[in-house]
């Protein structure tokens, strides 16, 4: 054997020796030694890998071909039996099989069926001329520009259906709660009656639960209303669906759907589960009875008030006040009141009233 074959056999034996036992987890040391031995195996057969890549015409896909060869080497080590053949012979068929598979996947024109129709493999990244005369690539030309809009529209429709179903479930739950509460009140309002059988007590006890017949009737009415509302809310309803029903029935259905729409809208705006799907109404600020706007105030007394009927406002001139000296303030005020009416103020009573 040559030195290369001997080195390859030793490296493969080291990889097999560091392989963990079946059912056990490899240790960190085993992983490191196995990776080093596997890198040594790839380094030894690197010239052979380059030769096979050129032979199969995969130089344009060199990185992919090297990855396929590494996978082939790993599979060869997993299935290698030293007692049956040497690794240098066994690994060749693994490399050839991986490269042949890669060539058929990348270049479909190499197959017999492609050769009969003269098919040619073209890269999507190859430059070409678009419809507007600008240079572009085939990948850009086959891109569906409306795919995103159609996907979003489909998702919107699906979310709308889910939201409609959730709102209908909440509406039905509310109807059921209200109906059961009414049946409970009805059951509590039933009076006790005399028992017909003498062996029984004189009075029969009141029923503590609603009548099962009433509950079944309630469920039937709820199912009917749900089907009616769901039909009204669905997009598949056509104007000619209600032509066979009488006008009174159509009006009743319209009224039921109208009340249901109002209840569903209230649920959508108040239930926290639907907070992101409906515009929630902002609560109005609470106002107290004492909250009033600021009223305009004046320094003058209100002349319309009854207690100001005998009041009189006098405008004094500061210069005249400074000129008065040594006089009695009370006498001076009385003289002023007996005098002429000042230019500003409220009409004062006569001197006869003051005396």
Protein Blocks (a to p, Z undefined) as FASTA:
>chain_A
ZZklmmmmmmmmmmmmmpccehiacdfklmmmmmmmmmmmmmmmmmmmmmmmmmnopmmm
mmlmmmmmmmmmmmmmmmpcfklmcfklmmmmmmmmmmmmmmmmmmmmlpmklmmnopac
ddfkbccddfkopacdfklmmpcfklmmmmmmmmmmmmmmmmmmmmmmmmmmmmmmmmmm
mmmmmmmmpccdddfblkbcfbdcddfbdcfklmmmmmmmmmmmmmmmmmmmpmkbcfkl
mmmpcfklmmmmmmmmmmmmmmmmmmmmmmmklmmmpccddddddddfklccdddddfbd
cfkbmklmmgccddddfklmmmpghiafklmmmmmmmmccdfbdcddddfklmZZ
